[in-house]
Amino acid sequence: MTSRRKFILNTITLTSAAALTKAALPSEKISSKIEKLSRRKNKITKPIVISTWNFGIPANEAAWKILSSNGRCLDAVEKGVNVIEADPKINTVGYGGLPDRDGYVTLDSCIMDEFGNAGSVAFLQDIVHASSVARKIMEKTPHVMIVGSGALEFALANGFKKVNLLTNESKEQWEKWLKQNNYTPMKIDEHNHDTIGMLALDSSGNIAGVCTTSGIAFKMHGRVADSAIIGAGLFSDNNVGAAAATGLGESVIKIAGSHTVVEQMRLGKSPKEACVAAVERIAEMQKNYKDFQVGFIALNKDGEVGAYAIQKGFQYAVYADGENKLTDSDYLIKG
């Protein structure tokens, strides 16, 4: 028979244990765990691809052909953005891109596969598919980034053809700008955005991403921004998810934007919550944030997607469950 003293001691022990358990798992942590489990129950069926801006729709179409045939995520994102790089009507990426202030079209791109490998090219001229050159760098060299004349030499040695990227239409816009703008680059907004970023989750559950651009129209010759930089314009971790950025690249570089988004997802945030955290960090650290646009897209291992921008106007395209849909992103500056 248990003595009164033992009964009291047991009661105290059980009460203390309960208190410790409550301290270790406060209500907000429990709520977060429940929310995370709920999100997983509502996850989107694989495969899925998400990309930036309205030209993400045709890019997604090309990527989906690979993904829906059980293809590899890396092949999907490369072939997806190749469509945009080769379209002369799109003047912010690849062939037909608006030139720098000296009249040269220069390209930046980076790519990451499901194994954490990365390739990058910067200040590349006369080659249409910068993203494919970045992939070759990743797969055929011990390096991550090759730039300028070295990047062109590498591309030509690996079978890429030299092409004049400056179309008559882009040249006319450049000449008009020379007369009116006194070497001030165009402002980035929904009418003059610069990047296509694409992230894909394939049927095997692997994630890859790519980012490619001709950069800000009429930039200084030699300028390179986030689209060539792993961790800024693009970052992918196959254990967590991936993110890509668009907008003012200098702003994204300053917070290692895409890496920041992925790390926020690693901490348990949803893709949208992670994008919000990155945008809020820009607003906190960069006092002129109201003067420019930055947008992020994100995709996690559970098939969830999300996006967020500083200002109204950012759009992203998602192809999942047989449907390719363009969505207006939520944004920070309201009213």
C-alpha positions in Angstrom: 0.0 0.0 0.0 1.3 3.4 -1.0 2.2 5.6 1.9 0.9 9.2 2.1 4.5 10.5 1.7 5.0 8.4 -1.5 1.7 9.6 -2.9 2.6 13.3 -2.3 6.1 12.7 -3.9 4.6 11.0 -7.0 2.1 13.8 -7.4 4.8 16.5 -7.2 6.9 14.5 -9.8 4.0 14.2 -12.2 3.1 17.8 -11.9 6.7 18.9 -12.5 7.0 16.7 -15.6 3.8 18.2 -17.0 5.1 21.7 -16.4 8.4 20.9 -18.1 6.6 19.4 -21.1 4.4 22.5 -21.4 7.5 24.7 -21.2 9.3 22.6 -23.9 6.2 22.7 -26.2 4.5 26.1 -25.8 1.2 26.6 -27.4 2.6 28.4 -30.4 5.0 25.6 -31.2 2.2 23.0 -30.9 0.1 25.2 -33.2 2.9 25.4 -35.7 3.3 21.7 -35.8 -0.4 21.2 -36.4 -0.4 23.7 -39.1 2.6 22.1 -40.8 0.9 18.6 -40.7 -2.3 20.2 -42.1 -0.4 21.7 -45.0 1.2 18.3 -45.8 -2.2 16.7 -46.0 -3.2 19.3 -48.6 -0.1 19.2 -50.6 -0.2 19.4 -54.4 0.3 16.2 -56.4 3.7 15.9 -58.0 5.0 17.0 -60.5 4.8 20.8 -60.4 6.6 23.7 -62.0 6.4 27.4 -61.0 8.0 30.3 -62.8 8.0 34.1 -62.7 5.9 36.6 -64.7 3.4 36.0 -67.5 6.0 34.5 -69.8 6.1 31.7 -67.3 3.0 30.2 -69.0 4.7 29.1 -72.3 7.9 28.2 -70.3 5.8 26.0 -68.0 4.3 24.3 -71.1 7.7 23.2 -72.3 8.7 22.1 -68.8 5.5 20.2 -68.2 6.1 18.0 -71.3 9.1 16.6 -69.6 7.7 16.4 -66.1 4.5 14.8 -67.1 6.5 12.0 -68.8 8.4 11.3 -65.6 11.3 13.4 -66.8 14.0 14.9 -64.6 13.4 18.2 -62.9 16.7 19.6 -64.2 15.8 18.9 -67.9 12.4 20.5 -67.3 13.6 23.8 -66.0 16.3 24.1 -68.6 14.0 23.4 -71.5 11.3 25.6 -70.0 13.4 28.8 -69.9 15.0 28.0 -73.2 11.7 28.9 -74.8 11.8 32.4 -73.3 15.5 32.9 -74.1 14.9 32.2 -77.8 11.8 34.5 -78.1 12.8 37.8 -79.8 9.5 39.4 -78.7 10.6 39.1 -75.0 13.1 41.9 -74.5 14.2 41.1 -70.9 15.7 37.6 -71.5 18.1 36.2 -74.1 17.7 36.9 -77.8 16.1 40.3 -78.3 16.9 41.4 -74.8 17.4 45.2 -74.4 21.1 46.1 -74.3 23.2 47.9 -71.8 23.8 51.6 -72.2 26.6 50.9 -74.7 24.5 48.8 -76.9 25.6 45.3 -75.9 23.2 42.5 -74.9 24.8 40.7 -72.0 23.3 37.7 -70.3 23.4 36.2 -66.8 22.1 32.8 -65.6 22.5 30.1 -63.0 21.2 26.6 -62.5 21.1 24.0 -59.6 20.3 20.3 -59.7 18.8 17.9 -57.2 22.3 16.9 -55.9 23.3 20.5 -54.9 25.5 21.0 -58.0 25.5 24.5 -59.5 26.6 26.3 -62.6 26.6 30.0 -63.5 27.5 32.3 -66.3 27.7 36.1 -66.2 28.3 38.9 -68.7 27.9 36.4 -71.6 27.5 37.8 -75.1 26.4 36.4 -78.5 24.9 33.1 -77.1 21.1 32.6 -76.9 20.8 30.0 -74.2 22.7 31.3 -71.2 21.0 28.8 -69.0 22.3 25.8 -71.1 25.8 27.2 -70.9 25.4 27.4 -67.1 24.4 23.8 -67.1 27.4 22.8 -69.1 29.7 24.7 -66.7 28.1 22.7 -63.8 28.4 19.4 -65.5 31.8 19.7 -67.4 34.0 21.9 -65.2 35.2 21.9 -61.6 33.9 25.5 -61.4 30.6 27.2 -60.6 30.9 30.5 -62.5 32.6 31.6 -65.7 32.2 35.1 -67.0 32.7 37.4 -70.0 35.0 36.4 -72.8 35.9 33.2 -71.0 32.2 32.2 -70.9 31.9 32.9 -74.6 35.0 30.8 -75.4 33.6 28.0 -73.2 30.2 28.1 -75.0 31.7 28.0 -78.4 34.0 25.1 -77.5 30.9 23.2 -76.3 28.9 23.5 -79.5 26.9 26.7 -78.9 26.6 29.0 -82.0 27.4 32.7 -82.0 24.3 34.9 -82.6 23.8 38.6 -82.6 21.4 39.1 -79.8 20.5 42.7 -80.6 17.3 42.7 -82.7 16.2 45.6 -84.8 13.4 46.3 -82.3 15.7 46.3 -79.3 18.2 48.5 -81.1 15.4 51.0 -81.9 14.4 51.2 -78.2 18.0 51.6 -77.2 18.6 54.5 -79.7 15.4 56.2 -78.5 16.5 55.8 -74.8 19.9 57.3 -75.6 18.2 60.5 -76.7 15.9 60.8 -73.8 17.3 59.2 -70.6 20.8 60.5 -70.1 22.2 57.1 -69.2 19.7 56.4 -66.4 18.6 52.7 -66.4 14.9 52.0 -66.8 12.9 51.4 -63.6 11.9 47.8 -63.0 8.2 47.3 -62.8 5.5 45.0 -64.3 6.2 46.5 -67.7 10.0 46.3 -67.5 11.0 43.2 -65.6 14.1 41.3 -66.3 14.2 37.6 -65.2 12.6 34.3 -65.6 13.1 32.0 -62.6 11.8 28.5 -62.7 11.5 25.8 -60.1 10.3 22.2 -60.6 9.5 19.2 -58.5 9.5 16.0 -60.5 7.6 12.8 -60.0 10.6 11.3 -58.2 10.3 14.1 -55.6 13.5 15.9 -56.7 13.8 19.7 -57.1 15.9 21.8 -59.5 15.8 25.5 -60.5 17.2 28.0 -63.0 17.3 31.7 -63.4 18.1 33.6 -66.6 18.0 37.2 -67.8 19.5 40.0 -70.0 19.4 42.2 -66.9 18.1 45.7 -66.4 17.7 47.6 -69.7 20.4 50.1 -70.4 22.5 49.1 -67.4 26.2 50.0 -67.1 28.4 47.9 -69.3 29.7 45.0 -67.2 27.0 45.1 -64.6 26.1 41.6 -63.2 23.3 41.1 -60.7 21.5 38.4 -58.8 20.6 36.1 -61.8 24.1 34.8 -62.1 24.6 34.3 -58.3 23.8 31.1 -56.5 22.0 32.1 -53.3 20.8 35.4 -54.7 18.8 34.9 -57.8 18.4 31.1 -57.2 18.9 28.6 -54.5 17.8 24.9 -54.2 18.1 22.3 -51.5 16.6 19.0 -52.3 15.9 18.3 -48.7 13.9 21.5 -48.3 12.9 23.3 -51.4 13.9 26.0 -53.9 13.4 29.7 -54.5 14.1 32.3 -57.2 14.1 36.0 -57.4 13.2 38.7 -59.9 13.4 42.5 -59.8 16.2 44.8 -58.7 19.1 42.3 -58.5 21.3 44.6 -56.4 18.7 44.5 -53.7 18.4 40.7 -53.8 22.2 40.2 -53.6 22.3 42.3 -50.4 20.2 39.8 -48.5 21.2 36.6 -50.4 17.5 36.5 -51.3 16.8 33.1 -52.6 19.0 31.4 -49.9 17.1 33.4 -47.3 13.8 32.1 -48.6 15.0 28.4 -48.5 16.4 28.8 -45.0 13.1 30.2 -43.8 11.4 27.1 -45.3 14.0 24.9 -43.5 12.8 26.5 -40.2 9.2 25.4 -41.0 7.7 28.3 -42.8 5.5 27.7 -45.8 6.8 28.9 -49.2 4.7 32.1 -49.1 5.7 32.8 -45.5 9.3 32.4 -46.4 9.0 34.8 -49.4 7.3 37.3 -47.0 10.2 37.0 -44.6 12.7 37.8 -47.4 10.7 40.8 -48.7 10.3 42.1 -45.1 14.1 41.8 -44.6 14.6 44.0 -47.7 12.2 46.6 -46.4 13.9 46.6 -43.0 17.5 46.8 -44.3 17.0 49.0 -47.5 15.3 52.2 -46.7 14.6 53.0 -50.4 12.6 49.8 -50.9 9.5 51.7 -52.0 11.4 52.8 -55.1 11.9 49.4 -56.7 10.4 46.0 -57.2 11.5 42.6 -56.0 9.5 39.4 -56.1 10.2 35.8 -54.9 8.8 32.5 -55.8 9.3 29.3 -53.7 8.5 25.6 -53.9 9.0 23.1 -51.1 9.4 19.3 -51.0 5.7 18.8 -50.1 4.7 20.4 -53.4 3.5 23.7 -51.9 4.2 26.9 -53.8 4.2 30.5 -52.8 5.2 34.0 -53.9 5.5 37.6 -52.5 6.7 40.9 -53.8 7.4 44.4 -52.6 4.9 46.1 -54.9 1.7 45.2 -56.8 2.2 43.8 -60.3 4.3 40.7 -59.8 2.8 37.5 -61.4 3.8 33.9 -61.3 2.7 30.8 -63.3 2.1 27.4 -61.8 1.6 24.2 -63.7 0.2 21.4 -61.6 -2.5 18.7 -61.8 -2.8 19.3 -65.6 -3.5 23.0 -65.2 -1.2 25.9 -66.1 -2.4 29.0 -64.2 -1.1 32.6 -63.9 -1.6 34.3 -60.5 -1.1 37.8 -59.1 1.3 37.7 -56.2 0.5 39.2 -52.9 2.7 42.2 -52.0 4.0 44.4 -49.2 3.1 48.0 -50.1 -0.7 48.4 -49.9 -2.6 51.6 -50.6 
